[in-house]
Amino acid sequence: MTIQTIENTDQLREHITALIAIEPKFAPIYTQVGIPSLKHNSGGFEQLMRAMVGQQLSVAAAASIWQRLVDASLTTPNAIIEATDETLREKGLSKQKTRYVRSLVEHDIDFAALPSMSDEAVIATLTAVIGVGRWTAEMYLLFSLQRADVLAVDDLAIKVAAMELLGLADRPTPKQLKDLTQHWSPYRSCAGLLLWSYYGILRNKTALPL
């Protein structure tokens, strides 16, 4: 099994060039947005826990809670095991988020093994944790494991941007978007990065909620 990754800007540029050859509609978007930021992170337990903590919260609220957990040294499996639910609640975690974080600890994921696993195997491993959905797992694939062929078809911004790109009358369902973009493989990660950037332009151009 060959695992394709995008590790730097030069590789991202090469993938975008290959994508445009497959889907020329990306050419004007690329002209507008340029090379998107890769925003890679080191992954691991702490990164996934941070993603879980921030779910359904504003950026500011998520950052505040996370900082409290960091300051209290509550971002490792052992620290979570030793902490009471009350302690976690005092730092800002809801009852539901506490359950999620404890599930992450209980699953004892071998994060070092993930880079050698297929995309779907990684998704299956991560989504076995309570509170980790497919979107969160896909973000881990894209930004922590640097995978080259990941498109989050359930992401609102990607659906809106793809609707404009493809000239669709309505926002596509995840299944429709997956079918419509299958031929973008194996360059779907750069497609997603371009679509996110394009969404930002669309949102700035209209007063309508996207």
N, CA and C atoms as a LAMMPS dump frame, in Angstrom:
ITEM: TIMESTEP
0
ITEM: NUMBER OF ATOMS
630
ITEM: BOX BOUNDS ff ff ff
-5.0000000000000000e+02 5.0000000000000000e+02
-5.0000000000000000e+02 5.0000000000000000e+02
-5.0000000000000000e+02 5.0000000000000000e+02
ITEM: ATOMS id mol type element x y z
1 1 1 N 0.833 -1.194 0
2 1 2 C 0 0 0
3 1 3 C 0.875 1.252 0
4 2 1 N 0.669 2.11 -0.994
5 2 2 C 1.4 3.362 -1.076
6 2 3 C 0.549 4.486 -0.492
7 3 1 N 1.105 5.177 0.469
8 3 2 C 0.389 6.275 1.119
9 3 3 C 0.944 7.589 0.594
10 4 1 N 0.082 8.369 -0.041
11 4 2 C 0.489 9.651 -0.593
12 4 3 C 0.267 10.761 0.432
13 5 1 N 1.26 11.623 0.575
14 5 2 C 1.159 12.744 1.507
15 5 3 C 1.557 14.049 0.809
16 6 1 N 1.163 15.15 1.424
17 6 2 C 1.598 16.482 0.985
18 6 3 C 2.342 17.09 2.165
19 7 1 N 3.655 17.159 2.049
20 7 2 C 4.468 17.552 3.193
21 7 3 C 4.98 18.981 3.137
22 8 1 N 4.902 19.609 1.963
23 8 2 C 5.426 20.971 1.866
24 8 3 C 4.709 21.727 0.745
25 9 1 N 5.01 23.002 0.631
26 9 2 C 4.336 23.861 -0.34
27 9 3 C 4.636 23.448 -1.778
28 10 1 N 5.847 22.998 -2.036
29 10 2 C 6.194 22.572 -3.405
30 10 3 C 5.333 21.385 -3.831
31 11 1 N 5.147 20.426 -2.94
32 11 2 C 4.301 19.275 -3.256
33 11 3 C 2.856 19.704 -3.43
34 12 1 N 2.404 20.64 -2.603
35 12 2 C 1.039 21.142 -2.728
36 12 3 C 0.849 21.806 -4.089
37 13 1 N 1.817 22.572 -4.52
38 13 2 C 1.734 23.231 -5.824
39 13 3 C 1.653 22.187 -6.95
40 14 1 N 2.429 21.137 -6.838
41 14 2 C 2.399 20.065 -7.848
42 14 3 C 1.039 19.391 -7.891
43 15 1 N 0.456 19.168 -6.735
44 15 2 C -0.855 18.528 -6.674
45 15 3 C -1.935 19.432 -7.258
46 16 1 N -1.835 20.727 -6.99
47 16 2 C -2.807 21.665 -7.552
48 16 3 C -2.719 21.685 -9.071
49 17 1 N -1.513 21.671 -9.603
50 17 2 C -1.325 21.636 -11.056
51 17 3 C -1.962 20.388 -11.652
52 18 1 N -1.77 19.253 -10.981
53 18 2 C -2.352 17.994 -11.456
54 18 3 C -3.875 18.024 -11.34
55 19 1 N -4.383 18.628 -10.274
56 19 2 C -5.834 18.737 -10.076
57 19 3 C -6.463 19.585 -11.176
58 20 1 N -5.838 20.707 -11.514
59 20 2 C -6.381 21.594 -12.536
60 20 3 C -6.422 20.902 -13.896
61 21 1 N -5.474 20.009 -14.138
62 21 2 C -5.479 19.247 -15.389
63 21 3 C -6.702 18.338 -15.464
64 22 1 N -7.146 17.869 -14.292
65 22 2 C -8.324 17.006 -14.213
66 22 3 C -9.601 17.834 -14.189
67 23 1 N -9.581 18.914 -13.411
68 23 2 C -10.751 19.77 -13.222
69 23 3 C -10.348 21.228 -13.473
70 24 1 N -10.416 21.693 -14.732
71 24 2 C -9.976 23.048 -15.086
72 24 3 C -10.73 24.159 -14.355
73 25 1 N -11.893 23.871 -13.783
74 25 2 C -12.653 24.902 -13.07
75 25 3 C -11.889 25.434 -11.863
76 26 1 N -10.884 24.696 -11.408
77 26 2 C -10.083 25.164 -10.282
78 26 3 C -9.083 26.241 -10.685
79 27 1 N -8.806 26.386 -11.968
80 27 2 C -7.783 27.339 -12.413
81 27 3 C -8.068 28.769 -11.964
82 28 1 N -9.281 29.304 -12.207
83 28 2 C -9.542 30.679 -11.758
84 28 3 C -9.546 30.826 -10.239
85 29 1 N -9.938 29.774 -9.53
86 29 2 C -9.908 29.83 -8.067
87 29 3 C -8.464 29.909 -7.589
88 30 1 N -7.604 29.11 -8.192
89 30 2 C -6.188 29.109 -7.833
90 30 3 C -5.579 30.483 -8.097
91 31 1 N -5.998 31.109 -9.19
92 31 2 C -5.515 32.452 -9.513
93 31 3 C -5.925 33.443 -8.422
94 32 1 N -7.125 33.269 -7.894
95 32 2 C -7.634 34.181 -6.854
96 32 3 C -7.002 33.949 -5.491
97 33 1 N -6.888 32.696 -5.093
98 33 2 C -6.494 32.407 -3.702
99 33 3 C -5.02 32.053 -3.537
100 34 1 N -4.361 31.65 -4.616
101 34 2 C -2.964 31.254 -4.503
102 34 3 C -2.778 29.934 -3.775
103 35 1 N -1.59 29.728 -3.223
104 35 2 C -1.293 28.49 -2.499
105 35 3 C -1.906 28.552 -1.102
106 36 1 N -2.833 27.661 -0.783
107 36 2 C -3.442 27.667 0.558
108 36 3 C -2.421 27.271 1.628
109 37 1 N -2.701 27.651 2.854
110 37 2 C -1.851 27.254 3.977
111 37 3 C -2.093 25.792 4.322
112 38 1 N -1.021 25.072 4.597
113 38 2 C -1.166 23.648 4.941
114 38 3 C -1.611 23.459 6.396
115 39 1 N -1.151 24.319 7.29
116 39 2 C -1.561 24.278 8.704
117 39 3 C -1.355 22.901 9.34
118 40 1 N -0.252 22.258 9.014
119 40 2 C 0.019 20.944 9.589
120 40 3 C 0.298 21.044 11.087
121 41 1 N -0.037 19.974 11.809
122 41 2 C 0.285 19.889 13.23
123 41 3 C 0.891 18.518 13.515
124 42 1 N 1.401 18.345 14.72
125 42 2 C 2.143 17.123 15.047
126 42 3 C 1.248 15.938 15.401
127 43 1 N -0.044 16.174 15.571
128 43 2 C -0.96 15.069 15.862
129 43 3 C -0.767 14.49 17.256
130 44 1 N -1.216 13.254 17.431
131 44 2 C -1.09 12.593 18.72
132 44 3 C -2.284 12.81 19.634
133 45 1 N -2.184 12.279 20.84
134 45 2 C -3.281 12.344 21.811
135 45 3 C -3.723 13.78 22.07
136 46 1 N -2.76 14.652 22.329
137 46 2 C -3.095 16.023 22.704
138 46 3 C -3.834 16.755 21.583
139 47 1 N -3.394 16.534 20.341
140 47 2 C -4.035 17.209 19.216
141 47 3 C -5.485 16.759 19.048
142 48 1 N -5.715 15.444 19.17
143 48 2 C -7.075 14.933 19.022
144 48 3 C -7.958 15.375 20.188
145 49 1 N -7.391 15.38 21.37
146 49 2 C -8.144 15.851 22.537
147 49 3 C -8.529 17.312 22.35
148 50 1 N -7.618 18.11 21.85
149 50 2 C -7.916 19.532 21.641
150 50 3 C -9.055 19.709 20.627
151 51 1 N -9.047 18.892 19.584
152 51 2 C -10.118 18.959 18.589
153 51 3 C -11.463 18.61 19.214
154 52 1 N -11.477 17.618 20.09
155 52 2 C -12.706 17.208 20.749
156 52 3 C -13.213 18.299 21.697
157 53 1 N -12.298 18.894 22.437
158 53 2 C -12.663 19.948 23.377
159 53 3 C -13.285 21.135 22.646
160 54 1 N -12.796 21.428 21.448
161 54 2 C -13.252 22.594 20.713
162 54 3 C -14.504 22.409 19.891
163 55 1 N -15.025 21.192 19.832
164 55 2 C -16.212 20.935 19.02
165 55 3 C -17.404 21.779 19.471
166 56 1 N -18.089 22.389 18.49
167 56 2 C -19.318 23.162 18.717
168 56 3 C -19.104 24.36 19.646
169 57 1 N -17.881 24.857 19.699
170 57 2 C -17.575 26.043 20.487
171 57 3 C -16.962 27.099 19.569
172 58 1 N -17.062 28.348 19.959
173 58 2 C -16.371 29.393 19.211
174 58 3 C -14.867 29.203 19.379
175 59 1 N -14.106 29.78 18.47
176 59 2 C -12.647 29.677 18.548
177 59 3 C -12.146 30.221 19.884
178 60 1 N -12.708 31.351 20.301
179 60 2 C -12.267 31.982 21.548
180 60 3 C -12.585 31.118 22.766
181 61 1 N -13.796 30.571 22.796
182 61 2 C -14.191 29.732 23.936
183 61 3 C -13.349 28.463 23.996
184 62 1 N -13.123 27.853 22.842
185 62 2 C -12.315 26.638 22.795
186 62 3 C -10.888 26.91 23.262
187 63 1 N -10.319 28.033 22.814
188 63 2 C -8.947 28.383 23.193
189 63 3 C -8.848 28.635 24.693
190 64 1 N -9.87 29.275 25.259
191 64 2 C -9.871 29.575 26.689
192 64 3 C -9.901 28.305 27.53
193 65 1 N -10.785 27.371 27.157
194 65 2 C -10.889 26.112 27.903
195 65 3 C -9.604 25.311 27.762
196 66 1 N -9.089 25.261 26.545
197 66 2 C -7.866 24.488 26.321
198 66 3 C -6.702 25.054 27.143
199 67 1 N -6.598 26.372 27.207
200 67 2 C -5.517 26.983 27.98
201 67 3 C -5.628 26.633 29.457
202 68 1 N -6.869 26.579 29.962
203 68 2 C -7.069 26.199 31.356
204 68 3 C -6.609 24.756 31.601
205 69 1 N -6.894 23.885 30.645
206 69 2 C -6.46 22.49 30.763
207 69 3 C -4.942 22.382 30.696
208 70 1 N -4.341 23.15 29.805
209 70 2 C -2.874 23.153 29.692
210 70 3 C -2.244 23.659 30.988
211 71 1 N -2.772 24.768 31.504
212 71 2 C -2.219 25.352 32.731
213 71 3 C -2.322 24.392 33.917
214 72 1 N -3.356 23.54 33.879
215 72 2 C -3.555 22.571 34.971
216 72 3 C -2.892 21.222 34.664
217 73 1 N -2.14 21.156 33.565
218 73 2 C -1.459 19.911 33.141
219 73 3 C -2.448 18.756 33
220 74 1 N -3.585 19.055 32.332
221 74 2 C -4.636 18.053 32.154
222 74 3 C -4.815 17.694 30.674
223 75 1 N -3.696 17.461 29.99
224 75 2 C -3.779 17.148 28.56
225 75 3 C -3.067 15.846 28.204
226 76 1 N -2.865 14.987 29.186
227 76 2 C -2.249 13.681 28.934
228 76 3 C -3.18 12.583 29.448
229 77 1 N -3.041 11.355 28.912
230 77 2 C -3.911 10.262 29.379
231 77 3 C -3.846 10.045 30.884
232 78 1 N -2.648 10.012 31.452
233 78 2 C -2.524 9.764 32.891
234 78 3 C -3.183 10.859 33.718
235 79 1 N -3.032 12.095 33.273
236 79 2 C -3.633 13.21 34.006
237 79 3 C -5.152 13.128 33.97
238 80 1 N -5.696 12.73 32.823
239 80 2 C -7.152 12.593 32.692
240 80 3 C -7.659 11.458 33.578
241 81 1 N -6.925 10.362 33.608
242 81 2 C -7.315 9.214 34.44
243 81 3 C -7.375 9.621 35.911
244 82 1 N -6.399 10.392 36.344
245 82 2 C -6.298 10.761 37.763
246 82 3 C -7.258 11.883 38.152
247 83 1 N -7.704 12.657 37.171
248 83 2 C -8.579 13.8 37.464
249 83 3 C -10.015 13.342 37.717
250 84 1 N -10.699 14.021 38.609
251 84 2 C -12.118 13.74 38.831
252 84 3 C -12.946 14.492 37.785
253 85 1 N -14.175 14.037 37.61
254 85 2 C -15.074 14.743 36.691
255 85 3 C -15.27 16.193 37.137
256 86 1 N -15.299 16.399 38.441
257 86 2 C -15.497 17.75 38.97
258 86 3 C -14.323 18.655 38.591
259 87 1 N -13.115 18.122 38.655
260 87 2 C -11.933 18.9 38.283
261 87 3 C -11.993 19.301 36.817
262 88 1 N -12.374 18.363 35.962
263 88 2 C -12.472 18.655 34.535
264 88 3 C -13.576 19.676 34.269
265 89 1 N -14.666 19.562 35.028
266 89 2 C -15.771 20.503 34.858
267 89 3 C -15.344 21.917 35.276
268 90 1 N -14.541 21.987 36.318
269 90 2 C -14.055 23.296 36.779
270 90 3 C -13.191 23.979 35.72
271 91 1 N -12.547 23.174 34.879
272 91 2 C -11.693 23.728 33.829
273 91 3 C -12.477 24.042 32.548
274 92 1 N -13.777 23.734 32.55
275 92 2 C -14.606 24.126 31.421
276 92 3 C -15.191 23.004 30.6
277 93 1 N -14.869 21.752 30.922
278 93 2 C -15.412 20.641 30.145
279 93 3 C -16.825 20.306 30.606
280 94 1 N -17.736 20.194 29.669
281 94 2 C -19.096 19.778 29.979
282 94 3 C -19.101 18.294 30.33
283 95 1 N -20.24 17.832 30.823
284 95 2 C -20.372 16.405 31.146
285 95 3 C -20.132 15.566 29.892
286 96 1 N -20.661 16.039 28.758
287 96 2 C -20.498 15.308 27.5
288 96 3 C -19.041 15.297 27.045
289 97 1 N -18.384 16.442 27.116
290 97 2 C -16.978 16.516 26.696
291 97 3 C -16.082 15.678 27.609
292 98 1 N -16.42 15.629 28.886
293 98 2 C -15.664 14.788 29.815
294 98 3 C -15.774 13.321 29.402
295 99 1 N -16.98 12.927 29.01
296 99 2 C -17.205 11.548 28.536
297 99 3 C -16.364 11.282 27.296
298 100 1 N -16.331 12.25 26.389
299 100 2 C -15.546 12.093 25.162
300 100 3 C -14.051 11.903 25.474
301 101 1 N -13.547 12.758 26.329
302 101 2 C -12.118 12.72 26.643
303 101 3 C -11.759 11.417 27.349
304 102 1 N -12.619 10.956 28.227
305 102 2 C -12.346 9.684 28.907
306 102 3 C -12.41 8.516 27.916
307 103 1 N -13.294 8.599 26.934
308 103 2 C -13.351 7.569 25.904
309 103 3 C -12.051 7.54 25.102
310 104 1 N -11.501 8.714 24.82
311 104 2 C -10.23 8.797 24.096
312 104 3 C -9.124 8.1 24.878
313 105 1 N -9.092 8.324 26.174
314 105 2 C -8.089 7.672 27.024
315 105 3 C -8.281 6.162 27.003
316 106 1 N -9.531 5.727 27.155
317 106 2 C -9.828 4.295 27.235
318 106 3 C -9.443 3.544 25.96
319 107 1 N -9.555 4.192 24.824
320 107 2 C -9.234 3.501 23.572
321 107 3 C -7.728 3.335 23.35
322 108 1 N -6.918 4.103 24.083
323 108 2 C -5.463 3.923 24.066
324 108 3 C -4.934 3.755 22.631
325 109 1 N -5.222 4.717 21.798
326 109 2 C -4.828 4.665 20.389
327 109 3 C -3.306 4.685 20.251
328 110 1 N -2.793 3.831 19.387
329 110 2 C -1.361 3.827 19.068
330 110 3 C -1.144 4.858 17.963
331 111 1 N -0.933 6.097 18.372
332 111 2 C -0.809 7.179 17.392
333 111 3 C 0.398 7.004 16.487
334 112 1 N 1.436 6.333 16.984
335 112 2 C 2.635 6.119 16.172
336 112 3 C 2.373 5.168 15.01
337 113 1 N 1.313 4.358 15.128
338 113 2 C 1.002 3.401 14.071
339 113 3 C 0.138 4.004 12.965
340 114 1 N -0.51 5.123 13.242
341 114 2 C -1.451 5.703 12.28
342 114 3 C -0.818 6.082 10.944
343 115 1 N 0.408 6.621 10.906
344 115 2 C 0.988 7.014 9.614
345 115 3 C 1.125 5.877 8.61
346 116 1 N 1.199 4.65 9.073
347 116 2 C 1.362 3.515 8.161
348 116 3 C 0.027 2.86 7.798
349 117 1 N -1.078 3.393 8.321
350 117 2 C -2.403 2.829 8.061
351 117 3 C -3.102 3.556 6.926
352 118 1 N -4.026 2.865 6.255
353 118 2 C -4.794 3.479 5.179
354 118 3 C -5.718 4.553 5.752
355 119 1 N -6.206 5.425 4.871
356 119 2 C -7.107 6.485 5.318
357 119 3 C -8.316 5.911 6.044
358 120 1 N -8.954 4.917 5.446
359 120 2 C -10.166 4.358 6.05
360 120 3 C -9.865 3.638 7.358
361 121 1 N -8.695 3.03 7.469
362 121 2 C -8.323 2.362 8.723
363 121 3 C -8.107 3.398 9.826
364 122 1 N -7.514 4.523 9.467
365 122 2 C -7.329 5.597 10.449
366 122 3 C -8.686 6.133 10.885
367 123 1 N -9.572 6.352 9.929
368 123 2 C -10.909 6.864 10.259
369 123 3 C -11.642 5.889 11.174
370 124 1 N -11.551 4.594 10.879
371 124 2 C -12.215 3.588 11.712
372 124 3 C -11.644 3.589 13.129
373 125 1 N -10.339 3.74 13.246
374 125 2 C -9.684 3.759 14.559
375 125 3 C -10.109 4.967 15.372
376 126 1 N -10.113 6.132 14.744
377 126 2 C -10.418 7.354 15.475
378 126 3 C -11.904 7.482 15.809
379 127 1 N -12.767 7.085 14.873
380 127 2 C -14.21 7.225 15.123
381 127 3 C -14.75 6.176 16.084
382 128 1 N -13.926 5.218 16.472
383 128 2 C -14.337 4.275 17.524
384 128 3 C -14.433 4.983 18.872
385 129 1 N -13.768 6.125 18.969
386 129 2 C -13.815 6.933 20.193
387 129 3 C -15.134 7.711 20.227
388 130 1 N -15.817 7.688 21.366
389 130 2 C -17.05 8.458 21.516
390 130 3 C -16.713 9.94 21.358
391 131 1 N -17.433 10.608 20.48
392 131 2 C -17.198 12.037 20.289
393 131 3 C -16.312 12.38 19.11
394 132 1 N -15.753 11.37 18.455
395 132 2 C -14.954 11.617 17.251
396 132 3 C -15.759 11.161 16.041
397 133 1 N -16.227 12.114 15.249
398 133 2 C -16.959 11.795 14.038
399 133 3 C -16.036 11.732 12.838
400 134 1 N -16.607 11.423 11.697
401 134 2 C -15.801 11.286 10.488
402 134 3 C -15.087 12.597 10.137
403 135 1 N -15.764 13.738 10.313
404 135 2 C -15.142 15.014 9.967
405 135 3 C -13.875 15.24 10.788
406 136 1 N -13.947 14.993 12.093
407 136 2 C -12.773 15.167 12.952
408 136 3 C -11.652 14.231 12.528
409 137 1 N -12.008 13.003 12.183
410 137 2 C -11.003 12.038 11.728
411 137 3 C -10.373 12.492 10.412
412 138 1 N -11.185 13.048 9.528
413 138 2 C -10.655 13.545 8.259
414 138 3 C -9.719 14.726 8.465
415 139 1 N -10.035 15.593 9.434
416 139 2 C -9.138 16.707 9.738
417 139 3 C -7.802 16.182 10.275
418 140 1 N -7.856 15.106 11.032
419 140 2 C -6.62 14.497 11.535
420 140 3 C -5.81 13.94 10.367
421 141 1 N -6.474 13.271 9.447
422 141 2 C -5.783 12.744 8.266
423 141 3 C -5.113 13.862 7.478
424 142 1 N -5.839 14.941 7.288
425 142 2 C -5.363 16.027 6.444
426 142 3 C -4.247 16.835 7.102
427 143 1 N -4.464 17.241 8.345
428 143 2 C -3.536 18.184 8.96
429 143 3 C -2.493 17.545 9.885
430 144 1 N -2.779 16.36 10.424
431 144 2 C -1.795 15.693 11.283
432 144 3 C -0.988 14.648 10.522
433 145 1 N -1.655 13.915 9.623
434 145 2 C -0.97 12.869 8.863
435 145 3 C -0.615 13.307 7.442
436 146 1 N -1.027 14.513 7.058
437 146 2 C -0.632 15.126 5.787
438 146 3 C -1.074 14.3 4.562
439 147 1 N -2.214 13.622 4.683
440 147 2 C -2.683 12.774 3.595
441 147 3 C -3.111 13.605 2.385
442 148 1 N -2.915 13.057 1.202
443 148 2 C -3.068 13.811 -0.045
444 148 3 C -4.438 13.688 -0.701
445 149 1 N -5.283 12.76 -0.235
446 149 2 C -6.52 12.495 -0.973
447 149 3 C -7.736 12.473 -0.051
448 150 1 N -7.892 13.529 0.745
449 150 2 C -8.985 13.61 1.713
450 150 3 C -9.856 14.817 1.384
451 151 1 N -11.144 14.581 1.175
452 151 2 C -12.089 15.685 0.962
453 151 3 C -13.248 15.501 1.937
454 152 1 N -13.426 16.469 2.826
455 152 2 C -14.478 16.391 3.844
456 152 3 C -15.81 16.784 3.215
457 153 1 N -16.514 15.823 2.653
458 153 2 C -17.729 16.115 1.884
459 153 3 C -18.904 16.556 2.757
460 154 1 N -18.776 16.429 4.067
461 154 2 C -19.84 16.861 4.965
462 154 3 C -19.548 18.243 5.559
463 155 1 N -18.467 18.87 5.112
464 155 2 C -18.087 20.178 5.606
465 155 3 C -18.907 21.261 4.904
466 156 1 N -19.546 22.138 5.676
467 156 2 C -20.436 23.147 5.106
468 156 3 C -19.712 24.041 4.098
469 157 1 N -18.544 24.539 4.46
470 157 2 C -17.81 25.448 3.573
471 157 3 C -17.45 24.758 2.266
472 158 1 N -17.049 23.517 2.34
473 158 2 C -16.684 22.784 1.125
474 158 3 C -17.913 22.546 0.261
475 159 1 N -19.054 22.248 0.883
476 159 2 C -20.28 22.039 0.102
477 159 3 C -20.706 23.322 -0.608
478 160 1 N -20.641 24.457 0.089
479 160 2 C -21.038 25.734 -0.506
480 160 3 C -20.093 26.11 -1.644
481 161 1 N -18.799 25.984 -1.413
482 161 2 C -17.818 26.342 -2.438
483 161 3 C -17.909 25.412 -3.643
484 162 1 N -18.135 24.127 -3.4
485 162 2 C -18.268 23.167 -4.501
486 162 3 C -19.524 23.435 -5.311
487 163 1 N -20.586 23.866 -4.647
488 163 2 C -21.819 24.205 -5.353
489 163 3 C -21.553 25.319 -6.361
490 164 1 N -20.801 26.341 -5.955
491 164 2 C -20.454 27.442 -6.852
492 164 3 C -19.504 26.981 -7.944
493 165 1 N -18.506 26.24 -7.558
494 165 2 C -17.506 25.759 -8.519
495 165 3 C -18.136 24.924 -9.629
496 166 1 N -19.036 24.038 -9.238
497 166 2 C -19.628 23.091 -10.189
498 166 3 C -20.922 23.595 -10.808
499 167 1 N -21.371 24.789 -10.384
500 167 2 C -22.585 25.36 -10.965
501 167 3 C -23.841 24.594 -10.61
502 168 1 N -23.907 24.116 -9.363
503 168 2 C -25.065 23.34 -8.923
504 168 3 C -26.164 24.271 -8.431
505 169 1 N -27.408 23.846 -8.561
506 169 2 C -28.539 24.66 -8.131
507 169 3 C -28.7 24.662 -6.613
508 170 1 N -28.301 23.575 -5.98
509 170 2 C -28.433 23.442 -4.525
510 170 3 C -27.153 22.882 -3.938
511 171 1 N -27.048 23.053 -2.627
512 171 2 C -25.894 22.451 -1.957
513 171 3 C -25.962 20.936 -2.112
514 172 1 N -24.873 20.308 -2.488
515 172 2 C -24.886 18.846 -2.657
516 172 3 C -24.916 18.138 -1.306
517 173 1 N -25.523 16.976 -1.283
518 173 2 C -25.437 16.133 -0.097
519 173 3 C -24.032 15.539 -0.058
520 174 1 N -23.606 15.029 1.09
521 174 2 C -22.286 14.401 1.14
522 174 3 C -22.111 13.308 0.077
523 175 1 N -23.139 12.485 -0.136
524 175 2 C -23.04 11.422 -1.132
525 175 3 C -22.915 12.002 -2.539
526 176 1 N -23.733 13.018 -2.833
527 176 2 C -23.66 13.643 -4.148
528 176 3 C -22.276 14.253 -4.378
529 177 1 N -21.754 14.928 -3.364
530 177 2 C -20.454 15.571 -3.504
531 177 3 C -19.342 14.536 -3.661
532 178 1 N -19.459 13.446 -2.939
533 178 2 C -18.465 12.38 -3.075
534 178 3 C -18.471 11.827 -4.496
535 179 1 N -19.667 11.605 -5.033
536 179 2 C -19.784 11.077 -6.402
537 179 3 C -19.27 12.084 -7.433
538 180 1 N -19.583 13.357 -7.23
539 180 2 C -19.209 14.401 -8.186
540 180 3 C -17.704 14.684 -8.199
541 181 1 N -17.036 14.351 -7.101
542 181 2 C -15.611 14.686 -6.988
543 181 3 C -14.698 13.464 -6.996
544 182 1 N -15.266 12.302 -7.257
545 182 2 C -14.457 11.082 -7.242
546 182 3 C -13.293 11.167 -8.218
547 183 1 N -13.53 11.821 -9.361
548 183 2 C -12.481 11.884 -10.39
549 183 3 C -11.367 12.865 -10.021
550 184 1 N -11.528 13.615 -8.929
551 184 2 C -10.445 14.481 -8.463
552 184 3 C -9.34 13.686 -7.772
553 185 1 N -9.636 12.468 -7.381
554 185 2 C -8.653 11.607 -6.732
555 185 3 C -7.478 11.352 -7.69
556 186 1 N -6.25 11.318 -7.195
557 186 2 C -5.79 11.338 -5.8
558 186 3 C -5.352 12.716 -5.301
559 187 1 N -6.042 13.753 -5.74
560 187 2 C -5.642 15.121 -5.383
561 187 3 C -6.73 15.865 -4.603
562 188 1 N -7.539 15.126 -3.852
563 188 2 C -8.684 15.755 -3.212
564 188 3 C -8.317 16.627 -2.005
565 189 1 N -7.172 16.388 -1.401
566 189 2 C -6.788 17.248 -0.273
567 189 3 C -6.532 18.676 -0.738
568 190 1 N -5.796 18.829 -1.829
569 190 2 C -5.555 20.195 -2.313
570 190 3 C -6.851 20.806 -2.818
571 191 1 N -7.77 19.991 -3.332
572 191 2 C -9.076 20.495 -3.752
573 191 3 C -9.818 21.08 -2.554
574 192 1 N -9.796 20.373 -1.437
575 192 2 C -10.447 20.855 -0.23
576 192 3 C -9.828 22.149 0.272
577 193 1 N -8.517 22.237 0.248
578 193 2 C -7.833 23.454 0.693
579 193 3 C -8.211 24.644 -0.187
580 194 1 N -8.294 24.415 -1.496
581 194 2 C -8.7 25.484 -2.412
582 194 3 C -10.16 25.882 -2.18
583 195 1 N -11.012 24.897 -1.941
584 195 2 C -12.43 25.182 -1.714
585 195 3 C -12.639 25.969 -0.421
586 196 1 N -11.894 25.65 0.621
587 196 2 C -11.997 26.422 1.865
588 196 3 C -11.608 27.881 1.623
589 197 1 N -10.528 28.085 0.869
590 197 2 C -10.104 29.453 0.562
591 197 3 C -11.145 30.167 -0.298
592 198 1 N -11.71 29.446 -1.238
593 198 2 C -12.73 30.006 -2.128
594 198 3 C -13.986 30.38 -1.338
595 199 1 N -14.337 29.569 -0.367
596 199 2 C -15.488 29.864 0.488
597 199 3 C -15.3 31.204 1.191
598 200 1 N -14.075 31.476 1.631
599 200 2 C -13.797 32.745 2.284
600 200 3 C -14.075 33.921 1.364
601 201 1 N -13.728 33.775 0.089
602 201 2 C -14.005 34.826 -0.894
603 201 3 C -15.505 34.972 -1.107
604 202 1 N -16.205 33.865 -1.236
605 202 2 C -17.657 33.902 -1.445
606 202 3 C -18.366 34.557 -0.27
607 203 1 N -17.949 34.239 0.923
608 203 2 C -18.578 34.779 2.131
609 203 3 C -18.363 36.287 2.221
610 204 1 N -17.202 36.747 1.8
611 204 2 C -16.91 38.173 1.844
612 204 3 C -17.642 38.966 0.775
613 205 1 N -18.05 38.276 -0.302
614 205 2 C -18.704 38.961 -1.42
615 205 3 C -20.208 39.119 -1.233
616 206 1 N -20.795 38.37 -0.328
617 206 2 C -22.246 38.383 -0.17
618 206 3 C -22.647 38.657 1.267
619 207 1 N -23.781 39.301 1.409
620 207 2 C -24.298 39.55 2.756
621 207 3 C -25.175 38.398 3.221
622 208 1 N -25.449 37.475 2.316
623 208 2 C -26.305 36.347 2.656
624 208 3 C -25.527 35.328 3.472
625 209 1 N -26.169 34.688 4.443
626 209 2 C -25.469 33.648 5.211
627 209 3 C -25.202 32.447 4.331
628 210 1 N -23.981 31.967 4.39
629 210 2 C -23.615 30.791 3.598
630 210 3 C -23.597 29.546 4.472
